[in-house]
């Protein structure tokens, strides 16, 4: 599948790869150049492959409160929260962002790889609620990230630049209407735009033009992955899956056990009262080389798991990663081996995040 920006990616020299069935650019220039543009100036990402699901009706709040782990009472109108969808066993079905557009109307952003499953899950559980669920047709989205993002959007509409962190609202850019939110997946300050493709195709060009004087670069999936790994943001299918709970993924702050019942709550209560079967930890490769997803974790000579994510971190100058370890493993200073193909890498556990950007991180702030 192609996003509405596909022709623009080709025109900009993007190297397109398959990503869960979507043809998206892995990079335009180099991953390091694009990574550093986001850390120091600004970068623009096509995120149209992510699902945009509208949930509305008198029962919308109660429906989402029952379906997700975070407390929706903290999402006032015009605000968003990060949350998880769980199955009955507490396993993570998806990690999502929920924006409250009106009292009884929400925009839920879901992962590309889970959009069909999530929609089916929502429809399966809406029977007892007065609510409607619909994926936005002809939708597009892009993310503008980096310390110069605010200056760029101020040229398009100064009101967007005044959005608070996690805020969302509808704005006019020229004679076009778009939803803009102040969130992101890189650890830097930035904005995400959501609208029908007919609007965002035009706004994309306006952002590119406005960002020229601020060092804006179009960026691909490669930089998005190094940026999010440096700040230890989880990626579904890597750190998050149905075999691990939010507690095992070190994201207990997303779980509000005192808000009332929700799907998966009983399993998490039971797990919290006992011992976690595993815990997600960060590591640094000390021997040289780069660990990749699937590399075998050897602790005391025994295989205990596999690498969830691994990459070279351009901001740090060395290789990092995340993996599930036995629950009694210290989060800092434990040396172990990674069997990566035919090569053995020496690594040590380190506290996350690996890199602390200047911006407040959406995935680490309790709201």
JOSULSUL-V780960 format. One record per helix or strand of 3 or more residues. SS is the DSSP state (hx for helix, st for strand). FROM is the first residue (numbers start at 1). LEN is the number of residues. Records with the same first field share a line. If there is no record, write none. Layout:
BEGIN
SS=FROM-LEN, FROM-LEN
END
This chain:
BEGIN
hx=6-6, 31-10, 60-8, 72-3, 112-13, 149-8, 158-4, 197-18, 221-10, 252-3, 257-3, 265-9
st=15-5, 22-6, 42-5, 51-6, 79-8, 91-12, 105-6, 132-4, 139-7, 167-7, 176-6, 190-7, 216-3, 279-7, 296-4, 302-12, 318-8, 335-6, 343-8
END
